[in-house]
């Protein structure tokens, strides 16, 4: 999956949309820009993202 796929899902869903798997502040900003109304910081994406780095290892900094 890529950001275009997410944008399509947001548009087709036409309602509140929460995206799971955000790993950085840049990802959170991109999700908001395409219309996601919520995010979940997680590396658990099932089959597609098995084995990815943990959010803790990403040095995620949001705010201040």
C-alpha positions as YAML, in Angstrom:
chain: A
units: angstrom
residues:
- id: 1
  name: UNK
  ca: [0.00, 0.00, 0.00]
- id: 2
  name: UNK
  ca: [1.05, 3.58, -0.54]
- id: 3
  name: UNK
  ca: [-0.23, 7.09, 0.23]
- id: 4
  name: UNK
  ca: [-2.34, 7.14, -2.95]
- id: 5
  name: UNK
  ca: [-4.14, 3.99, -1.77]
- id: 6
  name: UNK
  ca: [-4.83, 5.62, 1.60]
- id: 7
  name: UNK
  ca: [-6.11, 8.80, -0.07]
- id: 8
  name: UNK
  ca: [-8.47, 6.68, -2.20]
- id: 9
  name: UNK
  ca: [-9.78, 4.84, 0.87]
- id: 10
  name: UNK
  ca: [-10.36, 8.11, 2.73]
- id: 11
  name: UNK
  ca: [-12.25, 9.52, -0.25]
- id: 12
  name: UNK
  ca: [-14.35, 6.38, -0.80]
- id: 13
  name: UNK
  ca: [-15.12, 5.95, 2.91]
- id: 14
  name: UNK
  ca: [-16.48, 9.50, 3.15]
- id: 15
  name: UNK
  ca: [-16.44, 9.59, 6.95]
- id: 16
  name: UNK
  ca: [-14.14, 9.51, 9.96]
- id: 17
  name: UNK
  ca: [-10.98, 7.60, 9.05]
- id: 18
  name: UNK
  ca: [-8.24, 6.45, 11.44]
- id: 19
  name: UNK
  ca: [-4.92, 5.32, 9.98]
- id: 20
  name: UNK
  ca: [-2.84, 2.82, 11.94]
- id: 21
  name: UNK
  ca: [0.90, 2.42, 11.53]
- id: 22
  name: UNK
  ca: [2.11, 6.01, 11.67]
- id: 23
  name: UNK
  ca: [5.86, 5.99, 12.36]
- id: 24
  name: UNK
  ca: [6.90, 9.65, 12.13]
- id: 25
  name: UNK
  ca: [5.67, 13.21, 12.51]
- id: 26
  name: UNK
  ca: [5.93, 13.56, 8.73]
- id: 27
  name: UNK
  ca: [3.61, 10.56, 8.29]
- id: 28
  name: UNK
  ca: [1.14, 12.07, 10.76]
- id: 29
  name: UNK
  ca: [1.15, 15.35, 8.81]
- id: 30
  name: UNK
  ca: [0.65, 13.53, 5.50]
- id: 31
  name: UNK
  ca: [-2.24, 11.52, 6.95]
- id: 32
  name: UNK
  ca: [-3.95, 14.74, 8.09]
- id: 33
  name: UNK
  ca: [-3.36, 16.38, 4.72]
- id: 34
  name: UNK
  ca: [-5.18, 13.58, 2.87]
- id: 35
  name: UNK
  ca: [-8.12, 13.65, 5.26]
- id: 36
  name: UNK
  ca: [-7.44, 11.11, 8.00]
- id: 37
  name: UNK
  ca: [-9.20, 12.23, 11.16]
- id: 38
  name: UNK
  ca: [-7.24, 9.99, 13.51]
- id: 39
  name: UNK
  ca: [-3.94, 8.13, 13.67]
- id: 40
  name: UNK
  ca: [-2.50, 5.25, 15.66]
- id: 41
  name: UNK
  ca: [1.25, 5.05, 16.24]
- id: 42
  name: UNK
  ca: [2.09, 1.39, 15.73]
- id: 43
  name: UNK
  ca: [4.37, -0.92, 13.81]
- id: 44
  name: UNK
  ca: [1.86, -3.76, 13.81]
- id: 45
  name: UNK
  ca: [0.42, -3.83, 10.31]
- id: 46
  name: UNK
  ca: [-0.36, -7.51, 10.02]
- id: 47
  name: UNK
  ca: [1.10, -9.34, 7.03]
- id: 48
  name: UNK
  ca: [2.23, -6.26, 5.14]
- id: 49
  name: UNK
  ca: [4.50, -4.73, 7.77]
- id: 50
  name: UNK
  ca: [5.59, -7.75, 9.79]
- id: 51
  name: UNK
  ca: [9.11, -7.11, 11.02]
- id: 52
  name: UNK
  ca: [9.17, -3.34, 10.69]
- id: 53
  name: UNK
  ca: [10.90, -1.14, 13.24]
- id: 54
  name: UNK
  ca: [9.09, -0.14, 16.42]
- id: 55
  name: UNK
  ca: [7.83, 3.45, 16.84]
- id: 56
  name: UNK
  ca: [10.20, 3.81, 19.79]
- id: 57
  name: UNK
  ca: [13.11, 3.18, 17.44]
- id: 58
  name: UNK
  ca: [11.84, 5.80, 14.99]
- id: 59
  name: UNK
  ca: [12.55, 8.69, 17.34]
- id: 60
  name: UNK
  ca: [9.07, 10.09, 16.78]
- id: 61
  name: UNK
  ca: [8.80, 13.67, 18.03]
- id: 62
  name: UNK
  ca: [5.47, 15.37, 17.93]
- id: 63
  name: UNK
  ca: [5.04, 18.85, 19.31]
- id: 64
  name: UNK
  ca: [7.51, 21.11, 21.19]
...
